[in-house]
Amino acid sequence: MKKLYLHQIKIVLAITLPLFIFNQCSLSYKVKKDPDKLIHGYVAPGFEEVKNEFIRNFTKRGENGAAFSVYYKGEKVVDLWGGYKDALTKKPWEENTKVLVFSTTKGIAALCLAMAHSNGWLDYDEKVITYWPEFGQNGKENITVRQLLAHEAGLCLVDEIFTIDSLANFEYIADVMARQKPLWEPGTQHGYHLSTMGMYMNEIMRRVDPKKRSIGVFFAQEIAKPLGAEFYIGLPDTVPQDQIAKVILPSIGQFILNMNKMPKKMRKDLRNRKSVLAQSFSIPEKFHPNDITTHRVEMPSGNGIGDARSIAKVYSVFASGAKELNFNEKTFLEITKEAGVPPAGSFDVVMGLDTYFSCGFIKPGPKFEYGTSYKSFGTPGAGGSFGFADTEKQIGYAYIMTKMGVYLVNDPREVALRETLYKCIEKIEK
């Protein structure tokens, strides 16, 4: 049966891969010839070079479909989209096109918990068992909320196998997560909780919110609705499927050609199915970014779906303190603090590189810098997407795309846009 399945995969790849390559070359040519046919949107005066760089992503860096949006000092200064939302059918990316953004979702989820902190429902330094008594099993009794959100709890994996549709049953997932045993002594080191973090965040929200709402519901009611943001953790039936772009997964060839650009430990772990990193990608089973079941459930770790301008607007509001959402200054100071590191240092034992976590965000640090200071907060996602807030410049930033890259952070397409943006701002501020 496995041999037959592998044979079928080879046949599909043999048919679709050449077609995709042809489409990619054709897209690049079309954008070069007449960019206005496939690249749309707006840039404010002074940001014209950002649009030029966005176009170069299609002509030079293999972009297929993407959107990029920036708010600066409360004003939308960049709102671009282009290419295809479906590489095979060549349906164009439209103004209202949305796409699944993987771990960029975690930053939005972290904002929800920050709102809970601001409301007085949650203390980052309190033990998780204060809010979720059942969590106190198998050596987890003393884990604080801050340690958990800093990926120091050692809860990267789950011993019980479950599929994506199981996430609709919050009580079942909570029981599974509560029973999990840490992989290391909590608080001593950190390692990216790639898939599990959102499940822990979700249950904490359900426990502390007086209305017992999940993160997806809380975000929809308390952040998205007042800000007019079209971003969802758990896609509602009211959003038509034809608005959702098709994610293009990295090919085996891409991984092979780019292995030398990955950290040494990551290269090794991706070849070892028993590594924590490799196992993390299978939690939950049957997750697929283009599947309706994956879209409908709430997975704050990585199934958020939306457009770039909504992500940028949300971060823009929080970049300036989110007064319109009654966000308090104490919480703002918490999420803008420079990330601390555990006793073992900043090396991420799962990802194999230095990372910096705080309050559920991936923060900037000496070996991963974004924004203009370590006060910035946000989260990048698999494949290249990124959303963050720069409090110094009051920037809300979002890049999303269909074609996944293989970089952990700093995808060349996103970096080109980010660097060009800051050059434009520097010129404007002079």
Buried (B, 14 or more C-beta within 10 A) or exposed (E): EEEEEEEEEEEEBEEEEEEBEEBBEEBBEBBEEEBEEBBBBEBBEBBEBBBEBBBBBBBBBBBBBBBBBBBBEEEBBBBBBBBBBBBEEBBBBBEEBBBBBBBBBBBBBBBBBBBBBBBEBBBBEEBBBBBBEBBBEEEBEEBBBBBBBBBBBBBBBBEEEBEBBBBEEBEEBBEBBBBBEBBBEBBEBBBBBBBBBBBBBBBBBBBBBEEEBBBBBBBBEBBBEEBEBBBBBBBEEEBEEEBBBBBBEBBEEBBEEBBEBBBEBBBEBBEEEEBBBEBBEBBBEEBEBBEEBBBBBBBBBBBBBBBBBBBBBBBBBBBBBBEEBEBBEEBBEBBBEEBEBBEBEBBBBBBBBBBBBBBBBBBBBEEBEBBBEBBBBBBBBBBBBBBBBBBEBBBBBBBBBBBBBBBBBBBBBBBBBBEBBBEBBEEEEE
